[in-house]
Amino acid sequence: MMNEDLHVFVYGTLKPGEANFDRYCGNRVITSRRAHIEGCLYDLPALGYPGAIHGNSQVHGFVLSFERPTILAELDELEDFQPHRDPAKNDYNRESIVAYLSAVGATSALENRTASIVAWAYFMNPELVLRCGGIYLPDGWWVGDGR
């Protein structure tokens, strides 16, 4: 039986060029593709990273593909996600979602939604976004300092 690649949608410090990409993903990424998911994105300036919640807008980022599923344990630790803990006590909860891959040369949102892939994504608890003074990002794109 062949192993399938593991796909993770990232929208914050794990994006290529951002602060945590090299440390956690770097040379382990097989492919990196622009994509978006359904949700709402918030900047959390006091924390230095964003949080996505479920919603009807778009969150833009990348689908990163990995050969080994062991990467999830490291990402879970970074995102303070423990699968057996009460979800309300996790900073983020990991969920399987559909990510829409960006089509090269697409001229409309409809064309951009033609290719999709199932990926893991981390969603922040909405109460935590509120407590941290989250600022809604209507364009769904977060830019950090790229440290």
Salt bridges, closest charged atoms under 4 A:
GLU38 OE2 - ARG113 NH2 3.23
GLU74 OE2 - ARG28 NH1 2.79
ASP76 OD2 - ARG94 NH2 2.82
ASP80 OD1 - ARG85 NH2 2.99
GLU95 OE1 - HIS54 NE2 3.00
ASP145 OD2 - ARG147 NE 2.69
